[in-house]
């Protein structure tokens, strides 16, 4: 994954914790799939199970692979299921002006891109989406930029070289190490040869 160009789902709520993202009663499974149904469940549905019409994920005009959320997203418990639920629902990136560190690491490990922007840029995002729900946002992982195409305004977001490599190549920590199997084997072979000379 090098680029994401998509419409967005706006969620202008601050301090959304991981229990709001995926309530604990949905954490019975250990696999990474089928968590999308529980995403924001208590915000999406009333106690009688009917969808809440005023919640963004229930609004048919908002669709896309990018969730734009308010400040301080995914604080609370360290459950990896929060990232799994967002991915399973169909999101590839989440934009906010502040993320909890544990969630940020969990997201990147699972291939979900957390994009931290300034408060002013986030405000512009919400405003342009409110004005036009079909506006496209472009994310360039190589350049580490997010662009509001309608306004032509961009901002850079932080990624380490390792995080960028894993996102582009589709690796988690384990698959990245496995991709180096030949190099590791070669190193081990040469290391044994070195010891034999001592």
BELLIN-V11604 format. One record per pair of residues at least 6 apart in sequence whose ideal C-beta (glycine too) atoms are under 6 Angstrom apart, sorted by the first residue. I is the first residue (numbers start at 1). GAP is how many residues later the second one is. Records with the same first field share a line. If there is no record, write none. Layout:
# BELLIN-V11604
I->GAP  GAP
This chain:
# BELLIN-V11604
1->166
2->139  140  166
3->137
4->88  89  135
5->131  133
6->58  59  60
7->56  57  127
8->56  58  60  121  129
9->47  53  55  58
10->46  58  116  119
11->45  58
12->58  114
13->57
14->56  57  58
15->57
16->57
17->58  59
18->56  58  59  61  64
19->57
21->61
22->13  16  59  60  63
23->18  19
26->12
27->54
32->52
33->55
35->46  49  50  53
36->49  52  53
39->46  50
43->12
44->11  13  14
45->6
46->6
51->7
56->6
61->72
62->71
65->26  27
66->27  71
67->24  27
68->27  57
69->27
71->26  27
72->26
73->23  26
74->8  25  26  29
75->25
78->24
80->26
83->23  24  27  29
86->26
87->25
93->20  22  46
94->20
95->20
97->20  22  25
99->15  17
104->10
107->7
108->55
109->63
115->31  42
116->41
117->38
121->34
128->7  20  22
129->6
135->15
136->13
138->9  11
139->7
141->26
144->12  13  15
145->9  11
146->9
147->7
166->10
